[in-house]
Amino acid sequence: MGTVKLILTILQLVSGLAVTIVVLLQSGKSAGLSGAIAGGAETFMSKGKAKTWDAKLAKATKWFALAFVLLTLTLNLIK
């Protein structure tokens, strides 16, 4: 059980670092609340959104964050 816990802890560390790096690589949204409301329809309706670098980073953020949360819950249950 000790080896499994060590491997999961290393994976959790790597996923936490990956989330941090991916979030820092994303461009800032400085438009504020009005830009979020007005720009939401524009990004939702755009067909090429999935191909942009920011969209790929956002998708990677979701997956790395999900992995981090699942590893954290698993490590908490192993205790």
Buried (B, 14 or more C-beta within 10 A) or exposed (E): EEEEEEEBEEBBEBBBEBBEEBBEEBEEEEEEEEEEEEEEEEEEEEEEEEEEEEBEBBEBBEEBBEBBEBBBEBBEEEE
